[in-house]
Amino acid sequence: MSLLSVEDLVVRHGLLQAVRGVSFDVARGETLALVGANGAGKTTLLRAIAGAHQAASGRVTFDGADLSGVPSHERVRKGIALVPEGRRLFVQMTVEENLLLGRSADRAGDWSVERVLETFPNLKPRRHARAGHLSGGEQQATAIGRALMSNPDLLLLDEVSLGLSPLIVDRVYASLQELISSGTTIILVEQDLNRALSVSNKVICMLEGRIALAGDSMTVSRDEVTKAYFGLHRKGAGGVPA
Ligand SMILES: Nc1ncnc2c1ncn2[C@@H]1O[C@H](COP(=O)(O)OP(=O)(O)OP(=O)(O)O)[C@@H](O)[C@H]1O
C-alpha cells in the first residue's frame, strides 16, 4: 500500500487553479522529486498535502486515512512534516529552541536535538545561537531539523537549496542522502534538475498545474524532463533550449 496517495487534486488561489487534477502515489521509503518552472504549482501542491492550503477537490490519503478536512497541525501529528520555502524560523529563538518546537507534535521516535546535531554537524557550535544570526545553510539545516524532530513518516522539502552557495547545498544534500538511506520518505521540490534526479527514485515534472511527466529517476532522460519542463513534449517540438 502507498504511504501517500494524491487523487485528482485541485487547489486554487482565488480564481486561479494552481493545481489541476493531479494524481500520484508515494510508497514508504521512496524519494519523489517535484520539478517544474516557476509557477508550475509545486509549492501549492506541497502545501495542500501538508494541509497548509485547502484543496478545492480531490483527495489526499495518508497511511490509509483520508485527510480531507484534517487541519495542518493534525497532519503533523499523523506524520507529515513540511519544510517550507524560506525556512520560516523563529529568528529570536535559538537553534535548540527552534528544534524543540518540532516536538509539539508529540510523536514517538528517535529524533532528538543531539541526533539533529549529529546529522547536521555545522549546527553543533551554533546550538545556542539565535536563528536570525545563522548563515543560510545553518538556517536550512535548522528548518529541516525542526521538521525531523516531529519524527515524520513523510518529509516535504520545498526548495531547500534556494539562496545557498553550491558548497552549502552539497552539505545539505549530503545530510539528506543520509536521511534517504535510513528509509525516510521524502517529497522534495528542487530547481536543480541534476540534483533532483540524482537524489530521487521517482520524478514528477509539473507544468501549469498539471503533471507533464512522471517517471523513474534512474531511467528517465534529462532531455525528456527538460522538454516536459518547457511544455515541448506535448507540442512535438524537436529541440531543447540550451
Ligand atoms: N498566495 C497566492 N495567491 C495567489 N496566487 C498564488 C499564490 N501562491 C501562488 N500563486 C500562484 O499559483 C501558481 C502556482 O504557484 P506555486 O508557488 O505553487 O508554483 P511553484 O511551482 O512552486 O513556483 P515557484 O518555484 O515560483 O515557487 C502561480 O501562478 C502563482 O502565481
PDBQT file of the ligand as one rigid body, heavy atoms in Angstrom, charges set to zero:
ROOT
HETATM    1  N1  LIG A 301      -0.804  33.130  -2.289  1.00  0.00    +0.000 N 
HETATM    2  C1  LIG A 301      -1.098  33.158  -3.589  1.00  0.00    +0.000 A 
HETATM    3  N2  LIG A 301      -2.080  33.937  -4.070  1.00  0.00    +0.000 NA
HETATM    4  C2  LIG A 301      -2.378  33.938  -5.387  1.00  0.00    +0.000 A 
HETATM    5  N3  LIG A 301      -1.751  33.206  -6.311  1.00  0.00    +0.000 NA
HETATM    6  C3  LIG A 301      -0.752  32.423  -5.894  1.00  0.00    +0.000 A 
HETATM    7  C4  LIG A 301      -0.371  32.347  -4.502  1.00  0.00    +0.000 A 
HETATM    8  N4  LIG A 301       0.662  31.469  -4.394  1.00  0.00    +0.000 NA
HETATM    9  C5  LIG A 301       0.907  31.021  -5.641  1.00  0.00    +0.000 A 
HETATM   10  N5  LIG A 301       0.070  31.597  -6.537  1.00  0.00    +0.000 N 
HETATM   11  C6  LIG A 301       0.025  31.308  -7.970  1.00  0.00    +0.000 C 
HETATM   12  O1  LIG A 301      -0.228  29.914  -8.122  1.00  0.00    +0.000 OA
HETATM   13  C7  LIG A 301       0.548  29.383  -9.187  1.00  0.00    +0.000 C 
HETATM   14  C8  LIG A 301       1.406  28.259  -8.651  1.00  0.00    +0.000 C 
HETATM   15  O2  LIG A 301       2.358  28.820  -7.756  1.00  0.00    +0.000 OA
HETATM   16  P1  LIG A 301       3.356  27.908  -6.896  1.00  0.00    +0.000 P 
HETATM   17  O3  LIG A 301       4.104  28.810  -5.963  1.00  0.00    +0.000 OA
HETATM   18  O4  LIG A 301       2.626  26.774  -6.337  1.00  0.00    +0.000 OA
HETATM   19  O5  LIG A 301       4.320  27.382  -8.038  1.00  0.00    +0.000 OA
HETATM   20  P2  LIG A 301       5.775  26.773  -7.903  1.00  0.00    +0.000 P 
HETATM   21  O6  LIG A 301       5.852  25.738  -8.953  1.00  0.00    +0.000 OA
HETATM   22  O7  LIG A 301       6.039  26.378  -6.512  1.00  0.00    +0.000 OA
HETATM   23  O8  LIG A 301       6.672  28.002  -8.312  1.00  0.00    +0.000 OA
HETATM   24  P3  LIG A 301       7.933  28.658  -7.561  1.00  0.00    +0.000 P 
HETATM   25  O9  LIG A 301       9.081  27.824  -7.972  1.00  0.00    +0.000 OA
HETATM   26  O10 LIG A 301       7.965  30.036  -8.169  1.00  0.00    +0.000 OA
HETATM   27  O11 LIG A 301       7.639  28.670  -6.100  1.00  0.00    +0.000 OA
HETATM   28  C9  LIG A 301       1.322  30.565  -9.777  1.00  0.00    +0.000 C 
HETATM   29  O12 LIG A 301       0.601  31.045 -10.876  1.00  0.00    +0.000 OA
HETATM   30  C10 LIG A 301       1.358  31.570  -8.656  1.00  0.00    +0.000 C 
HETATM   31  O13 LIG A 301       1.427  32.879  -9.164  1.00  0.00    +0.000 OA
ENDROOT
TORSDOF 0
